[in-house]
Structure formats: structure tokens, C-alpha cells
């Protein structure tokens, strides 16, 4: 999820004229007077005077970002407005050439005749196999957890809905909207308690162990107090998580961990090693996580992960391509320093897809930030879409998180704008941050690896906290994780193919029942802001976010 209200509200792929002007003015001032003190002054003044956050929080964020931001702006070859168009919204670019001018095009590998023929043959082989094995059982389902945001300082009965971006801690401020944090967690800008996480991991280990082979953790393990964090805090939290995982995960499961934007220090900032700038390197993080995850990440991928934070994992006919999506993120300001394929990740992704094609493997793509026009740089998302279309015959699933909500993104063909060629899932979060109930998901696959359904489970926070209050002192409370919905059943789908998702989402504008159902699942029966949005606002969000078109 975005780091604080300033970034959450401003950097979403859309922007007003005022936002663009403020961005350009701020960059101009910092470039004119390139110093950390200038950056801090400009940022704090904008942040606090516009009412995004309290002044001490704005100051804490500015202290973390100042030195890195000055270096990037002083060395970037992009103009003020080009940077604003890149990190905020295309409309901020005064040249009106973003993202289609030649300088923004990311070069991709052209398929030779041999690879084209292999892709065509794969499709034909799958169709024949499907006709012969319609009833064949599946044993390779995927369990997906995302956006844990563990808060090791969560305090029951502390104030929720305080004036800071993260509440439910000793010392959280009180306001007219405040209420006391619950035993299992709380709405009101609060993150995950250790007991809730332990309950979740224990539940998926004991109650669902026979229902999945792959266990995905798609990033954001760190709490939302981004103005007050440190490298040591990130190391301590990830080690605590790793310990909980290893104490509960059954043997034989293939664990696939992913790096999120909150693992960076400062948050969101990931300077790739290819730039050769050691003072801002994130190698300390990659080294630490590799040490924690070394038996989950294949040995032949250790060096790749150590350098870039991404890797691939092969399991017989299945290959997971695990991306470090911070290299596409608008909030990673290093994209203003090197906007062409930061970290060489798309180049690497294409080579992995070619390897999978040659080895006759199917592919799942996993990452943290879901590729769209809001969170990723638009020109990067265009290139990603091109790759998805090129290899759509072998890409069977795309799994992300980051938004904390239950969402999808649909990608479309460059040659047929009504043909959906890919669907990416934003699995709902474990954290309650954003006023949502904690959740996890199981993806059902068939013998070809195709996703045929997904089932979502959640913890009703209000009921669970109420049960704790009513229980006797001798009662040991248990969190009740319950079934929420099946995608195929809820939306009456014949499959979970991209084109079938296109059909369902296209009917929303004419079917209030489906729209309301989508929003019910969007926030997992919680969050008054989600439930009370008028239909026009609901429809606008679905239209703007689900359909990724260029």
C-alpha cells in the first residue's frame, strides 16, 4: 500500500493541474538549491501546509528521503515536467510525449520463427490435452498471503483512528473519531498483531495443508510507520516473520517469498546495482532476505536475487517468475534516474519466459505491486503488457498484492482492443490497514496449470473482537477464519479466463447487483467508505482500475 496520505492521495496515476504545478515547482526549487535542507524545507512545507500529515511526520519522512532525492534530481537527465509525468501522471508532462515518444520505449526481444512456432504448437497441444483429460484431478493449488504489515508494537486498547498514519500503539493520539483497538486487530489505520498472524499461519498449516502445494508471500511485511522506521527494524521484523513461518509451514510445501515496497529503506526506494551507486545500495536488504530465504530460493538463483531481489523457481513443468516490482513503481524515485527497465528486470523476465517455453513449462508470475497505470510507470506497464500478450499461451497466472483490496487487472491485445489477453489478481491483505478484514486466498488449478477458480477466506474482526470481550477469563480465544466466496460461483463464471473476466466486468455498468457484490468482496464486508460509496463512484473505480488499456 502507498506509504502515507500524501503519496496515497497524490501519486495514483491521476493528478489535478495544481498537483502537477506543485510537483514541478518543488523539483525546480530543489534543483536550483540542491541540498538536503532545501528538500526537507520544501517537502515539509507542502506536506504540512496542505494538511496531508502532521508536521513531525512530514519532517520524519523528509529526513529519510532528503539525501537520496537530492542525488536523483541532481543527476537525472529528465526535465521537471518529465519527472512529474513519470512519477505522478502523464498529464503532468508539458511535452505531451509521455509515454509514447521513442525515449520512453523499452526495447523488447523479438521472437524468432522457432519460438513463434513453439508458442503456436503449445496452444494446439494444450487444446488436445484438455479435450482428453477434462476430468483429471489437480493437486497443485496455490495459497496466497499478501501485505502482512506486522506491527510488533500493536497494543490492545490503544487508540485506533488516531491523527497519525499508524495507530493502535501506546502513545497513539486521541481524536473525536478514536476508539480502542481490539484483541485480534482493529480498523482505523492499524496493522497486524502477532497473535493474528500466528493464528492465520497455524490455520493454513493445519486446516488447509492438503489443499495447496505452493505458498506465496507477496511482500510488505513491515508496518506503516514509515517516518519512524530503520534498517534494524526491517531486519528484526522480517526475522520474526520468518520464525513464525518456519514454525508452522508443513514440510513439502514450496514457499515463494516476494519483496514488497515497505521492505525498502527509505520506504519504496530501490537503487539497482547496475547504477553502481553504493551509498544508496539496497544490497544489505537482499543479503539479509537471502540469508532468511536461502532454502526457498533455488541455489542457482542466489546470485540473481543477491543483486536484484528477483528470481525464478522451477518445479517440474511449472516455473514461477518472481519479480521485484519496486523497479516499476512510481514511488521508487530511481525511475527518474534510469527510466529504461530499471534493474534490467523486463529483459530478465523475457529470458525466463523463453527458457520456460523451450523447457515446455507453464509460467506463473508473482510480485508485490500489481502492474497498472496507477502504481507502475505507464511506459513500463505498456512493455509489461506487450510481454504478457507475446507469451499468453504459457502464462497461466499473475499474482500480486499491494492495494490491500480484492481486485483484478485486465490486460488487452494491442491488435484487438476488446480481447483480454491476461488477468492479474491483487489478493486481499492480511493487514486491516485500510479498514478491511484480514484475508487469504486459495487458487484452484487444473492439470494444465490453468486457474479454474479461487476461494477467499477472511476473519470477521468485529465479531471476533466482540467474542473476546464476552468470553470468560478462563477462555482461550480462537480466531475464526471463514469462507467468504468462490469467484466462479459468485459471478456465475464458466471459467477464470481473461475473456470471461472481461465479460463479467463489462456487465457491471448495467448490473447493480454485480457491482454491489464486487464491492462487498472488495473490502471483505468491512470499511464504511467502501460500502457507502455511491454507484457512480464504484463504477468509476472499476472502470479506471480493472481495465488496463493504452
NORDA-V946443 format. One line per field, one symbol per residue. ss: DSSP state (2 for helix, 1 for strand, 0 for the rest). phi: phi as a letter, one per 20 degrees, with the letter a starting at -180 (. if undefined). burial: 1 if it has 24 or more other ideal C-beta (glycine too) atoms within 12 Angstrom, else 0. A space follows every 50 residues. Layout:
ss->???
phi->???
burial->???
This chain:
ss->00002222220000002222222222222222000222222222222220 00002222222222222222222220000222222220022200000000 02220000000022222222222222222222000000000111100001 00010000110000000010000000001100000000000102222222 22222200222001111000010002220022222222222222222200 00011110002220000000102220022210222222222220000022 22222222001111100111110022201000222200000222222222 22222222000111111110000001022222222222220000111111 10000011111100000001111111000000000000111111100000 11111111102222222222000000000011111122222000000222 22222202220222222222220000022220002222222222221100
phi->.feafgffeedcncbegfffffffffffffffcfbfffgffffffffefe mfbffffgffffffegffffffffdfeefgffffffedagffeffldedd fgfeeefdfefffffffffffffffffffffecgeffdccfcdcdblflf dfdgcgmffeleeefcdmcgnffdcfefbefefepbfnlcdfefffffff fffffeecgedbddcedenmeefeefecebgfffffffffggffgffdff fneeececedffefcfgmeceffffmdffdfdggffffffffdfeeeggf dgfffgecmcaccdcmedceddeefffdfgfefffeeceelgmlffffgf ffffffffeldecddcaeeffbeeedgfffffffgffgffdffdedaccb bmfmeebccddcffdbfdefdacddeffeffefomcffbbbdeecefenf fdaccdcbdffffffffffeffgeeefcfdecfdadffffdldeadfgff ffffffeffdcffffffgfffgdlmbnffffeffgfffffffffdfeecc
burial->11111111011111100011011101101110000001110111011100 01110011111111111111111001011111111111111110000110 00010101000000100110010001000000000001011111111111 11111101111111111110011000011011111111111111111111 10111011001111111111111111111000111011011101100111 00111111111111111111111010000111111101110110011100 10011111111111100111111111111111111111111111111111 11110110011111111111111111111111111111111111111111 11111111111110000001111111111111111111111111111111 11111111111101100100000000101110011010011010111111 11111101000001101111111111100100000001101100111111
